[in-house]
Amino acid sequence: MNQQLTPHRGVLILVLGILSFVVCPLCGVASWVMGNSDMEQMDAGSMDPEGRGLTQAGKICGMISLALTVLSILAFIAMMVLSIGFGAVAAN
């Protein structure tokens, strides 16, 4: 019963999660999706569970980065709407 386990991608997922803060928020999507997939495989027993901590950390970094990106976009839109509104009021 010597089952061959798929190697974990914890380091890659963590690197993508960190890059999502520094370089490109789309790396956060990749780390989140890959992290979910790997965690499911680890729970099923088909992937090496050694990288569980790295995988969770990368997945969480990606999630936080995406949340901050969405909040930043919403704040930018709110500032634009407010500035247009105040500009219209000041013009009258």
Jmol script that loads the backbone (N, CA, C; Angstrom):
load data "model"
ATOM      1  N   MET A   1       0.835  -1.190   0.000  1.00  0.00           N
ATOM      2  CA  MET A   1       0.000   0.000   0.000  1.00  0.00           C
ATOM      3  C   MET A   1       0.875   1.247   0.000  1.00  0.00           C
ATOM      4  N   ASN A   2       1.888   1.258  -0.851  1.00  0.00           N
ATOM      5  CA  ASN A   2       2.781   2.399  -0.973  1.00  0.00           C
ATOM      6  C   ASN A   2       2.254   3.324  -2.055  1.00  0.00           C
ATOM      7  N   GLN A   3       1.435   4.280  -1.654  1.00  0.00           N
ATOM      8  CA  GLN A   3       0.776   5.197  -2.589  1.00  0.00           C
ATOM      9  C   GLN A   3       1.705   6.361  -2.911  1.00  0.00           C
ATOM     10  N   GLN A   4       1.821   6.671  -4.193  1.00  0.00           N
ATOM     11  CA  GLN A   4       2.647   7.788  -4.632  1.00  0.00           C
ATOM     12  C   GLN A   4       1.830   9.075  -4.519  1.00  0.00           C
ATOM     13  N   LEU A   5       2.287  10.018  -3.688  1.00  0.00           N
ATOM     14  CA  LEU A   5       1.589  11.281  -3.494  1.00  0.00           C
ATOM     15  C   LEU A   5       2.105  12.331  -4.472  1.00  0.00           C
ATOM     16  N   THR A   6       1.205  13.178  -4.934  1.00  0.00           N
ATOM     17  CA  THR A   6       1.578  14.305  -5.783  1.00  0.00           C
ATOM     18  C   THR A   6       2.351  15.310  -4.940  1.00  0.00           C
ATOM     19  N   PRO A   7       3.472  15.841  -5.464  1.00  0.00           N
ATOM     20  CA  PRO A   7       4.216  16.829  -4.680  1.00  0.00           C
ATOM     21  C   PRO A   7       3.403  18.110  -4.480  1.00  0.00           C
ATOM     22  N   HIS A   8       3.573  18.724  -3.326  1.00  0.00           N
ATOM     23  CA  HIS A   8       2.831  19.959  -3.046  1.00  0.00           C
ATOM     24  C   HIS A   8       3.440  21.129  -3.808  1.00  0.00           C
ATOM     25  N   ARG A   9       2.635  22.201  -3.976  1.00  0.00           N
ATOM     26  CA  ARG A   9       3.082  23.423  -4.653  1.00  0.00           C
ATOM     27  C   ARG A   9       3.043  24.599  -3.680  1.00  0.00           C
ATOM     28  N   GLY A  10       3.305  24.316  -2.416  1.00  0.00           N
ATOM     29  CA  GLY A  10       3.192  25.335  -1.379  1.00  0.00           C
ATOM     30  C   GLY A  10       4.071  26.546  -1.607  1.00  0.00           C
ATOM     31  N   VAL A  11       5.312  26.320  -2.032  1.00  0.00           N
ATOM     32  CA  VAL A  11       6.236  27.438  -2.248  1.00  0.00           C
ATOM     33  C   VAL A  11       5.737  28.317  -3.396  1.00  0.00           C
ATOM     34  N   LEU A  12       5.310  27.693  -4.484  1.00  0.00           N
ATOM     35  CA  LEU A  12       4.789  28.448  -5.625  1.00  0.00           C
ATOM     36  C   LEU A  12       3.562  29.266  -5.230  1.00  0.00           C
ATOM     37  N   ILE A  13       2.663  28.663  -4.480  1.00  0.00           N
ATOM     38  CA  ILE A  13       1.438  29.356  -4.065  1.00  0.00           C
ATOM     39  C   ILE A  13       1.776  30.528  -3.145  1.00  0.00           C
ATOM     40  N   LEU A  14       2.735  30.320  -2.240  1.00  0.00           N
ATOM     41  CA  LEU A  14       3.145  31.415  -1.354  1.00  0.00           C
ATOM     42  C   LEU A  14       3.804  32.539  -2.140  1.00  0.00           C
ATOM     43  N   VAL A  15       4.652  32.199  -3.103  1.00  0.00           N
ATOM     44  CA  VAL A  15       5.299  33.229  -3.925  1.00  0.00           C
ATOM     45  C   VAL A  15       4.251  34.018  -4.707  1.00  0.00           C
ATOM     46  N   LEU A  16       3.262  33.327  -5.274  1.00  0.00           N
ATOM     47  CA  LEU A  16       2.200  34.028  -5.991  1.00  0.00           C
ATOM     48  C   LEU A  16       1.401  34.932  -5.056  1.00  0.00           C
ATOM     49  N   GLY A  17       1.147  34.458  -3.839  1.00  0.00           N
ATOM     50  CA  GLY A  17       0.432  35.279  -2.868  1.00  0.00           C
ATOM     51  C   GLY A  17       1.188  36.535  -2.506  1.00  0.00           C
ATOM     52  N   ILE A  18       2.497  36.427  -2.343  1.00  0.00           N
ATOM     53  CA  ILE A  18       3.319  37.597  -2.016  1.00  0.00           C
ATOM     54  C   ILE A  18       3.416  38.531  -3.225  1.00  0.00           C
ATOM     55  N   LEU A  19       3.575  37.957  -4.411  1.00  0.00           N
ATOM     56  CA  LEU A  19       3.638  38.778  -5.624  1.00  0.00           C
ATOM     57  C   LEU A  19       2.345  39.539  -5.861  1.00  0.00           C
ATOM     58  N   SER A  20       1.238  39.006  -5.377  1.00  0.00           N
ATOM     59  CA  SER A  20      -0.035  39.697  -5.560  1.00  0.00           C
ATOM     60  C   SER A  20      -0.061  41.023  -4.807  1.00  0.00           C
ATOM     61  N   PHE A  21       0.714  41.150  -3.738  1.00  0.00           N
ATOM     62  CA  PHE A  21       0.828  42.422  -3.015  1.00  0.00           C
ATOM     63  C   PHE A  21       1.772  43.380  -3.736  1.00  0.00           C
ATOM     64  N   VAL A  22       2.851  42.829  -4.277  1.00  0.00           N
ATOM     65  CA  VAL A  22       3.949  43.653  -4.771  1.00  0.00           C
ATOM     66  C   VAL A  22       3.825  43.980  -6.254  1.00  0.00           C
ATOM     67  N   VAL A  23       3.476  42.996  -7.070  1.00  0.00           N
ATOM     68  CA  VAL A  23       3.554  43.161  -8.517  1.00  0.00           C
ATOM     69  C   VAL A  23       2.190  43.277  -9.176  1.00  0.00           C
ATOM     70  N   CYS A  24       1.377  42.254  -9.012  1.00  0.00           N
ATOM     71  CA  CYS A  24       0.131  42.176  -9.779  1.00  0.00           C
ATOM     72  C   CYS A  24      -0.954  41.482  -8.965  1.00  0.00           C
ATOM     73  N   PRO A  25      -2.065  42.155  -8.715  1.00  0.00           N
ATOM     74  CA  PRO A  25      -3.138  41.537  -7.934  1.00  0.00           C
ATOM     75  C   PRO A  25      -3.716  40.272  -8.565  1.00  0.00           C
ATOM     76  N   LEU A  26      -3.528  40.091  -9.870  1.00  0.00           N
ATOM     77  CA  LEU A  26      -4.036  38.881 -10.509  1.00  0.00           C
ATOM     78  C   LEU A  26      -3.299  37.627 -10.041  1.00  0.00           C
ATOM     79  N   CYS A  27      -2.091  37.793  -9.531  1.00  0.00           N
ATOM     80  CA  CYS A  27      -1.381  36.649  -8.941  1.00  0.00           C
ATOM     81  C   CYS A  27      -2.146  36.129  -7.721  1.00  0.00           C
ATOM     82  N   GLY A  28      -2.899  37.009  -7.074  1.00  0.00           N
ATOM     83  CA  GLY A  28      -3.712  36.599  -5.932  1.00  0.00           C
ATOM     84  C   GLY A  28      -4.807  35.637  -6.329  1.00  0.00           C
ATOM     85  N   VAL A  29      -5.380  35.851  -7.508  1.00  0.00           N
ATOM     86  CA  VAL A  29      -6.405  34.931  -8.006  1.00  0.00           C
ATOM     87  C   VAL A  29      -5.790  33.557  -8.209  1.00  0.00           C
ATOM     88  N   ALA A  30      -4.620  33.523  -8.829  1.00  0.00           N
ATOM     89  CA  ALA A  30      -3.944  32.248  -9.075  1.00  0.00           C
ATOM     90  C   ALA A  30      -3.604  31.542  -7.766  1.00  0.00           C
ATOM     91  N   SER A  31      -3.094  32.281  -6.785  1.00  0.00           N
ATOM     92  CA  SER A  31      -2.733  31.649  -5.514  1.00  0.00           C
ATOM     93  C   SER A  31      -3.964  31.144  -4.777  1.00  0.00           C
ATOM     94  N   TRP A  32      -5.071  31.864  -4.864  1.00  0.00           N
ATOM     95  CA  TRP A  32      -6.305  31.451  -4.205  1.00  0.00           C
ATOM     96  C   TRP A  32      -6.851  30.173  -4.844  1.00  0.00           C
ATOM     97  N   VAL A  33      -6.915  30.148  -6.171  1.00  0.00           N
ATOM     98  CA  VAL A  33      -7.453  28.986  -6.886  1.00  0.00           C
ATOM     99  C   VAL A  33      -6.548  27.763  -6.695  1.00  0.00           C
ATOM    100  N   MET A  34      -5.245  27.966  -6.868  1.00  0.00           N
ATOM    101  CA  MET A  34      -4.322  26.848  -6.702  1.00  0.00           C
ATOM    102  C   MET A  34      -4.307  26.366  -5.257  1.00  0.00           C
ATOM    103  N   GLY A  35      -4.402  27.300  -4.312  1.00  0.00           N
ATOM    104  CA  GLY A  35      -4.432  26.918  -2.900  1.00  0.00           C
ATOM    105  C   GLY A  35      -5.654  26.089  -2.565  1.00  0.00           C
ATOM    106  N   ASN A  36      -6.815  26.493  -3.074  1.00  0.00           N
ATOM    107  CA  ASN A  36      -8.032  25.700  -2.844  1.00  0.00           C
ATOM    108  C   ASN A  36      -7.888  24.299  -3.419  1.00  0.00           C
ATOM    109  N   SER A  37      -7.373  24.213  -4.635  1.00  0.00           N
ATOM    110  CA  SER A  37      -7.209  22.921  -5.297  1.00  0.00           C
ATOM    111  C   SER A  37      -6.257  22.022  -4.509  1.00  0.00           C
ATOM    112  N   ASP A  38      -5.123  22.583  -4.108  1.00  0.00           N
ATOM    113  CA  ASP A  38      -4.145  21.782  -3.380  1.00  0.00           C
ATOM    114  C   ASP A  38      -4.661  21.360  -2.006  1.00  0.00           C
ATOM    115  N   MET A  39      -5.383  22.248  -1.330  1.00  0.00           N
ATOM    116  CA  MET A  39      -5.925  21.886  -0.015  1.00  0.00           C
ATOM    117  C   MET A  39      -6.925  20.740  -0.141  1.00  0.00           C
ATOM    118  N   GLU A  40      -7.744  20.759  -1.195  1.00  0.00           N
ATOM    119  CA  GLU A  40      -8.691  19.661  -1.419  1.00  0.00           C
ATOM    120  C   GLU A  40      -7.954  18.358  -1.670  1.00  0.00           C
ATOM    121  N   GLN A  41      -6.879  18.425  -2.467  1.00  0.00           N
ATOM    122  CA  GLN A  41      -6.107  17.216  -2.748  1.00  0.00           C
ATOM    123  C   GLN A  41      -5.396  16.709  -1.499  1.00  0.00           C
ATOM    124  N   MET A  42      -4.922  17.617  -0.658  1.00  0.00           N
ATOM    125  CA  MET A  42      -4.279  17.205   0.594  1.00  0.00           C
ATOM    126  C   MET A  42      -5.290  16.554   1.523  1.00  0.00           C
ATOM    127  N   ASP A  43      -6.490  17.128   1.593  1.00  0.00           N
ATOM    128  CA  ASP A  43      -7.537  16.550   2.436  1.00  0.00           C
ATOM    129  C   ASP A  43      -7.963  15.173   1.935  1.00  0.00           C
ATOM    130  N   ALA A  44      -7.923  14.981   0.614  1.00  0.00           N
ATOM    131  CA  ALA A  44      -8.297  13.693   0.027  1.00  0.00           C
ATOM    132  C   ALA A  44      -7.183  12.663   0.166  1.00  0.00           C
ATOM    133  N   GLY A  45      -5.979  13.112   0.505  1.00  0.00           N
ATOM    134  CA  GLY A  45      -4.866  12.191   0.694  1.00  0.00           C
ATOM    135  C   GLY A  45      -4.095  11.884  -0.577  1.00  0.00           C
ATOM    136  N   SER A  46      -4.309  12.657  -1.637  1.00  0.00           N
ATOM    137  CA  SER A  46      -3.598  12.400  -2.885  1.00  0.00           C
ATOM    138  C   SER A  46      -2.409  13.337  -3.101  1.00  0.00           C
ATOM    139  N   MET A  47      -2.205  14.307  -2.192  1.00  0.00           N
ATOM    140  CA  MET A  47      -1.087  15.241  -2.309  1.00  0.00           C
ATOM    141  C   MET A  47      -0.310  15.249  -1.000  1.00  0.00           C
ATOM    142  N   ASP A  48       0.984  15.463  -1.118  1.00  0.00           N
ATOM    143  CA  ASP A  48       1.875  15.515   0.040  1.00  0.00           C
ATOM    144  C   ASP A  48       1.428  16.623   0.996  1.00  0.00           C
ATOM    145  N   PRO A  49       1.071  16.273   2.237  1.00  0.00           N
ATOM    146  CA  PRO A  49       0.570  17.284   3.180  1.00  0.00           C
ATOM    147  C   PRO A  49       1.662  18.134   3.830  1.00  0.00           C
ATOM    148  N   GLU A  50       2.926  17.913   3.483  1.00  0.00           N
ATOM    149  CA  GLU A  50       4.024  18.679   4.079  1.00  0.00           C
ATOM    150  C   GLU A  50       3.904  20.178   3.807  1.00  0.00           C
ATOM    151  N   GLY A  51       3.342  20.548   2.661  1.00  0.00           N
ATOM    152  CA  GLY A  51       3.266  21.953   2.282  1.00  0.00           C
ATOM    153  C   GLY A  51       1.964  22.628   2.673  1.00  0.00           C
ATOM    154  N   ARG A  52       1.228  22.040   3.606  1.00  0.00           N
ATOM    155  CA  ARG A  52      -0.068  22.603   4.004  1.00  0.00           C
ATOM    156  C   ARG A  52       0.068  24.025   4.535  1.00  0.00           C
ATOM    157  N   GLY A  53       1.044  24.286   5.373  1.00  0.00           N
ATOM    158  CA  GLY A  53       1.226  25.618   5.948  1.00  0.00           C
ATOM    159  C   GLY A  53       1.570  26.658   4.896  1.00  0.00           C
ATOM    160  N   LEU A  54       2.489  26.303   3.986  1.00  0.00           N
ATOM    161  CA  LEU A  54       2.855  27.230   2.910  1.00  0.00           C
ATOM    162  C   LEU A  54       1.658  27.493   1.997  1.00  0.00           C
ATOM    163  N   THR A  55       0.907  26.438   1.707  1.00  0.00           N
ATOM    164  CA  THR A  55      -0.257  26.570   0.841  1.00  0.00           C
ATOM    165  C   THR A  55      -1.306  27.472   1.480  1.00  0.00           C
ATOM    166  N   GLN A  56      -1.574  27.268   2.763  1.00  0.00           N
ATOM    167  CA  GLN A  56      -2.552  28.112   3.459  1.00  0.00           C
ATOM    168  C   GLN A  56      -2.091  29.556   3.504  1.00  0.00           C
ATOM    169  N   ALA A  57      -0.812  29.776   3.768  1.00  0.00           N
ATOM    170  CA  ALA A  57      -0.287  31.141   3.841  1.00  0.00           C
ATOM    171  C   ALA A  57      -0.401  31.846   2.492  1.00  0.00           C
ATOM    172  N   GLY A  58      -0.057  31.156   1.407  1.00  0.00           N
ATOM    173  CA  GLY A  58      -0.167  31.743   0.075  1.00  0.00           C
ATOM    174  C   GLY A  58      -1.605  32.037  -0.307  1.00  0.00           C
ATOM    175  N   LYS A  59      -2.494  31.113   0.038  1.00  0.00           N
ATOM    176  CA  LYS A  59      -3.916  31.296  -0.250  1.00  0.00           C
ATOM    177  C   LYS A  59      -4.457  32.514   0.505  1.00  0.00           C
ATOM    178  N   ILE A  60      -4.092  32.659   1.764  1.00  0.00           N
ATOM    179  CA  ILE A  60      -4.560  33.783   2.573  1.00  0.00           C
ATOM    180  C   ILE A  60      -3.978  35.095   2.055  1.00  0.00           C
ATOM    181  N   CYS A  61      -2.704  35.088   1.656  1.00  0.00           N
ATOM    182  CA  CYS A  61      -2.111  36.304   1.078  1.00  0.00           C
ATOM    183  C   CYS A  61      -2.860  36.723  -0.179  1.00  0.00           C
ATOM    184  N   GLY A  62      -3.194  35.765  -1.021  1.00  0.00           N
ATOM    185  CA  GLY A  62      -3.949  36.077  -2.232  1.00  0.00           C
ATOM    186  C   GLY A  62      -5.320  36.633  -1.921  1.00  0.00           C
ATOM    187  N   MET A  63      -5.988  36.063  -0.923  1.00  0.00           N
ATOM    188  CA  MET A  63      -7.316  36.536  -0.540  1.00  0.00           C
ATOM    189  C   MET A  63      -7.247  37.968  -0.010  1.00  0.00           C
ATOM    190  N   ILE A  64      -6.279  38.243   0.847  1.00  0.00           N
ATOM    191  CA  ILE A  64      -6.136  39.582   1.422  1.00  0.00           C
ATOM    192  C   ILE A  64      -5.796  40.594   0.323  1.00  0.00           C
ATOM    193  N   SER A  65      -4.896  40.214  -0.573  1.00  0.00           N
ATOM    194  CA  SER A  65      -4.529  41.110  -1.658  1.00  0.00           C
ATOM    195  C   SER A  65      -5.728  41.443  -2.539  1.00  0.00           C
ATOM    196  N   LEU A  66      -6.537  40.456  -2.853  1.00  0.00           N
ATOM    197  CA  LEU A  66      -7.720  40.709  -3.670  1.00  0.00           C
ATOM    198  C   LEU A  66      -8.720  41.590  -2.939  1.00  0.00           C
ATOM    199  N   ALA A  67      -8.894  41.360  -1.647  1.00  0.00           N
ATOM    200  CA  ALA A  67      -9.814  42.190  -0.869  1.00  0.00           C
ATOM    201  C   ALA A  67      -9.337  43.645  -0.847  1.00  0.00           C
ATOM    202  N   LEU A  68      -8.048  43.852  -0.640  1.00  0.00           N
ATOM    203  CA  LEU A  68      -7.508  45.214  -0.638  1.00  0.00           C
ATOM    204  C   LEU A  68      -7.618  45.866  -2.008  1.00  0.00           C
ATOM    205  N   THR A  69      -7.436  45.095  -3.057  1.00  0.00           N
ATOM    206  CA  THR A  69      -7.569  45.632  -4.411  1.00  0.00           C
ATOM    207  C   THR A  69      -9.001  46.080  -4.677  1.00  0.00           C
ATOM    208  N   VAL A  70      -9.964  45.253  -4.302  1.00  0.00           N
ATOM    209  CA  VAL A  70     -11.375  45.603  -4.499  1.00  0.00           C
ATOM    210  C   VAL A  70     -11.726  46.853  -3.684  1.00  0.00           C
ATOM    211  N   LEU A  71     -11.270  46.901  -2.434  1.00  0.00           N
ATOM    212  CA  LEU A  71     -11.537  48.080  -1.608  1.00  0.00           C
ATOM    213  C   LEU A  71     -10.895  49.334  -2.190  1.00  0.00           C
ATOM    214  N   SER A  72      -9.705  49.207  -2.740  1.00  0.00           N
ATOM    215  CA  SER A  72      -9.034  50.352  -3.357  1.00  0.00           C
ATOM    216  C   SER A  72      -9.801  50.847  -4.573  1.00  0.00           C
ATOM    217  N   ILE A  73     -10.283  49.924  -5.376  1.00  0.00           N
ATOM    218  CA  ILE A  73     -11.057  50.309  -6.551  1.00  0.00           C
ATOM    219  C   ILE A  73     -12.350  51.003  -6.136  1.00  0.00           C
ATOM    220  N   LEU A  74     -13.025  50.455  -5.130  1.00  0.00           N
ATOM    221  CA  LEU A  74     -14.256  51.081  -4.652  1.00  0.00           C
ATOM    222  C   LEU A  74     -13.993  52.463  -4.069  1.00  0.00           C
ATOM    223  N   ALA A  75     -12.892  52.629  -3.329  1.00  0.00           N
ATOM    224  CA  ALA A  75     -12.550  53.933  -2.776  1.00  0.00           C
ATOM    225  C   ALA A  75     -12.246  54.934  -3.895  1.00  0.00           C
ATOM    226  N   PHE A  76     -11.560  54.486  -4.936  1.00  0.00           N
ATOM    227  CA  PHE A  76     -11.267  55.359  -6.073  1.00  0.00           C
ATOM    228  C   PHE A  76     -12.553  55.803  -6.762  1.00  0.00           C
ATOM    229  N   ILE A  77     -13.462  54.875  -6.968  1.00  0.00           N
ATOM    230  CA  ILE A  77     -14.741  55.220  -7.603  1.00  0.00           C
ATOM    231  C   ILE A  77     -15.517  56.204  -6.731  1.00  0.00           C
ATOM    232  N   ALA A  78     -15.535  55.974  -5.419  1.00  0.00           N
ATOM    233  CA  ALA A  78     -16.241  56.872  -4.506  1.00  0.00           C
ATOM    234  C   ALA A  78     -15.633  58.271  -4.548  1.00  0.00           C
ATOM    235  N   MET A  79     -14.308  58.368  -4.574  1.00  0.00           N
ATOM    236  CA  MET A  79     -13.662  59.678  -4.651  1.00  0.00           C
ATOM    237  C   MET A  79     -13.989  60.385  -5.957  1.00  0.00           C
ATOM    238  N   MET A  80     -14.036  59.634  -7.045  1.00  0.00           N
ATOM    239  CA  MET A  80     -14.377  60.239  -8.336  1.00  0.00           C
ATOM    240  C   MET A  80     -15.814  60.763  -8.330  1.00  0.00           C
ATOM    241  N   VAL A  81     -16.729  59.975  -7.805  1.00  0.00           N
ATOM    242  CA  VAL A  81     -18.130  60.389  -7.751  1.00  0.00           C
ATOM    243  C   VAL A  81     -18.286  61.627  -6.866  1.00  0.00           C
ATOM    244  N   LEU A  82     -17.628  61.615  -5.714  1.00  0.00           N
ATOM    245  CA  LEU A  82     -17.713  62.769  -4.812  1.00  0.00           C
ATOM    246  C   LEU A  82     -17.097  64.020  -5.428  1.00  0.00           C
ATOM    247  N   SER A  83     -15.961  63.862  -6.099  1.00  0.00           N
ATOM    248  CA  SER A  83     -15.326  65.044  -6.695  1.00  0.00           C
ATOM    249  C   SER A  83     -16.165  65.611  -7.833  1.00  0.00           C
ATOM    250  N   ILE A  84     -16.794  64.756  -8.609  1.00  0.00           N
ATOM    251  CA  ILE A  84     -17.689  65.233  -9.669  1.00  0.00           C
ATOM    252  C   ILE A  84     -18.905  65.929  -9.056  1.00  0.00           C
ATOM    253  N   GLY A  85     -19.434  65.348  -7.988  1.00  0.00           N
ATOM    254  CA  GLY A  85     -20.580  65.958  -7.309  1.00  0.00           C
ATOM    255  C   GLY A  85     -20.239  67.299  -6.704  1.00  0.00           C
ATOM    256  N   PHE A  86     -19.090  67.402  -6.023  1.00  0.00           N
ATOM    257  CA  PHE A  86     -18.695  68.673  -5.431  1.00  0.00           C
ATOM    258  C   PHE A  86     -18.371  69.696  -6.511  1.00  0.00           C
ATOM    259  N   GLY A  87     -17.820  69.252  -7.630  1.00  0.00           N
ATOM    260  CA  GLY A  87     -17.532  70.155  -8.734  1.00  0.00           C
ATOM    261  C   GLY A  87     -18.815  70.712  -9.330  1.00  0.00           C
ATOM    262  N   ALA A  88     -19.840  69.890  -9.428  1.00  0.00           N
ATOM    263  CA  ALA A  88     -21.115  70.342  -9.975  1.00  0.00           C
ATOM    264  C   ALA A  88     -21.784  71.333  -9.023  1.00  0.00           C
ATOM    265  N   VAL A  89     -21.674  71.091  -7.713  1.00  0.00           N
ATOM    266  CA  VAL A  89     -22.270  71.993  -6.724  1.00  0.00           C
ATOM    267  C   VAL A  89     -21.527  73.317  -6.708  1.00  0.00           C
ATOM    268  N   ALA A  90     -20.204  73.277  -6.809  1.00  0.00           N
ATOM    269  CA  ALA A  90     -19.415  74.509  -6.783  1.00  0.00           C
ATOM    270  C   ALA A  90     -19.639  75.353  -8.035  1.00  0.00           C
ATOM    271  N   ALA A  91     -19.968  74.714  -9.138  1.00  0.00           N
ATOM    272  CA  ALA A  91     -20.198  75.447 -10.390  1.00  0.00           C
ATOM    273  C   ALA A  91     -21.498  76.228 -10.344  1.00  0.00           C
ATOM    274  N   ASN A  92     -22.423  75.831  -9.510  1.00  0.00           N
ATOM    275  CA  ASN A  92     -23.718  76.526  -9.438  1.00  0.00           C
ATOM    276  C   ASN A  92     -23.679  77.617  -8.458  1.00  0.00           C
TER     277      ASN A  92
END
end "model"
wireframe off; spacefill off
backbone 0.3
color backbone group
